[in-house]
Amino acid sequence: MSDAPPSTQPLVLIEDVHTYYGKSHILHGVSLQIGAGEVVGLLGRNGVGKSTTLKTIMGLVQPSQGRVLLNGDPITGIPAHKLALRGIGYVPEDRRIFRLLTVMENLRTGLDRRGVTEGTKRALLDKVFKYFPVLAERRNQAGGTLSGGEQQMLAIARCMMLEPKIILLDEPTEGLMPRMVSQIGAIIDALHQENVAILLVEQNVPLTLSASQRVYIMEKGAVRHQCAASAIDVNDPVIKQYLGV
């Protein structure tokens, strides 16, 4: 896949978005785009607006200015649950699994929706259990009793049940052991191979650069730099300038 920004109509387009929390101005004219099947990294220090960008796309926070488009259609103001049905998946930083429900019950929250045949449900379950065999082993175990890495896998798997066109993935490797980090990276690659787009917010810079085709770097609520992921590495002056790594 090309490292250049999508030349055709992007899957998701964010134009000059300004977002506030109360009187606090968080996003200052953010613009970015993600093409169909493209993995795009969103880098920056903590508190620069990366998670707010994802929440704005997902309809959890409403921008005061600017707009978000999905396949060319404006979606600003549409509730999050309706955007999920339109193909936008969201895995938040704190995972938000249902801790008292079993693994299977968590997955069924995405499966049990109108218009999904029993055959499709079986195929989706087979797919996530292939990607996450540990979830198949723990299918009758309560979500809250899983390890942190297993909970992250469950959060991603539950999102996959909705057959999203794009997944907004917020800090998926935070607090995970290196082995689990590698597994999350492999899942991102597998989703990319299936033409699922991903907007990845992640503090692990090497993982982000290896998994993404392009990256945006944010500072103080604005995009300051964008480039092909293959054009920079962890020692690049741009990375040092904006991330201090």
TORGU-654619 format. One record per residue (C-alpha): x, y, z. Coordinates in steps of 0.5 Angstrom, whole numbers, plus 2048, in hexadecimal, padded with zeros to 3 digits. Layout:
REM TORGU-654619
XYZ
...
//
This chain:
REM TORGU-654619
800800800
8038077FE
80680B804
803811801
7FC814803
7F6811800
7F58147F9
7EE8127F8
7E88147FD
7EB812804
7E780D809
7E781280E
7E981A80E
7E981F813
7E9826811
7EB82C816
7E982981C
7E882D822
7E6829829
7E582C830
7E4829837
7E082E83A
7E4835839
7EB831838
7ED831830
7EF82A82F
7F0829827
7F282F823
7F082E81C
7F282781B
7F2824814
7F481D812
7F181780E
7F181080D
7F080C807
7ED805807
7F1800809
7F680480C
7FA804812
7FB80B815
7FF80D81B
7FE81381F
804815824
80581A829
80681B830
80181A836
7FC81F836
7FC82282F
7F582082C
7F6819829
7F181582D
7EC81B82C
7ED81B825
7EB813825
7E5815829
7E381B825
7E381681F
7DF811823
7DA816825
7DB81682C
7DE81D82C
7DA823827
7DF828824
7DD82F824
7E083081D
7E282C817
7DF825815
7E081E815
7DF81A80E
7DE81280D
7DE810806
7DD817804
7D7818808
7D781D80E
7D6819815
7D781F81A
7D181E81F
7CF81781E
7CF813824
7D580E825
7D0808825
7CE80A81E
7D580B81C
7D780481E
7D180181A
7D4805814
7DB802815
7DF80681A
7E280281F
7E5804826
7E980182B
7EA806831
7F1807835
7ED80483B
7EA7FE837
7E37FF83A
7E27F7839
7DC7F583E
7E07F2844
7DA7EE846
7D87EB840
7DC7E583D
7E07E5837
7DB7E2832
7D67E7835
7DA7ED834
7DB7EB82D
7D37EA82C
7D27F182D
7D57F2826
7D27EC823
7CB7ED825
7C97F2821
7C37F381B
7C57EF815
7CB7EB817
7C97E4815
7CB7DE819
7D17DC813
7D47E3814
7D47E281B
7D77DC81B
7DC7DE816
7DE7E481A
7DF7E0821
7E37DB81D
7E87E181A
7E97E4821
7EA7DE824
7EF7DC81F
7F37E3820
7F27E2828
7F27DB82A
7F27DD831
7EC7E0831
7E97D982E
7EC7D6834
7E97DB839
7E27DC835
7DE7DA83C
7E37DE840
7E17E5843
7E47EB83F
7E67EE846
7EA7E8848
7EF7E8841
7F67EB841
7F77F283F
7F97EF838
7F37EB837
7EF7F0839
7F27F4833
7F17EF82F
7EA7EE831
7E87F582F
7EB7F5828
7E77EE827
7E17F2829
7E27F7825
7E37F281F
7DC7EF820
7DA7F681D
7DD7F5816
7E07FC816
7E37FF811
7E8803815
7EA80281C
7EC808821
7F1804825
7F380882C
7FA80682F
7F97FF82E
8007FC831
7FF801837
8027FD83D
8037F6839
8097F283A
80D7F1833
80A7EB831
8037EE831
8067F482E
8087F0828
8017EC828
7FE7F3827
8027F5821
8017EE81E
7F97EF81E
7FA7F681C
7FE7F3816
7F97EE815
7F37F3815
7F77F7810
7F77F180B
7F07F180C
7EF7F8809
7ED7FB810
7EF802811
7F2803818
7F480A81B
7F9808820
7FA80C826
80080982A
80680B82E
80A80682B
80E809826
811803823
80B7FF822
80780581F
80C80681A
80D7FF818
8057FE818
803805814
80480780D
80380E80F
804812816
801819818
80581C81E
801821823
803826828
7FF82B82C
7F8828828
7FB829821
7FE82581C
80582781B
808822817
80681D812
80A81880E
80B81180B
80C80C811
81280980D
81581080D
817811814
81980C81A
81A80D821
820811821
81D81681C
81E81D81E
81681E81D
815819822
81A81C827
817823826
810821827
81081A82B
81781B82F
81981482E
//
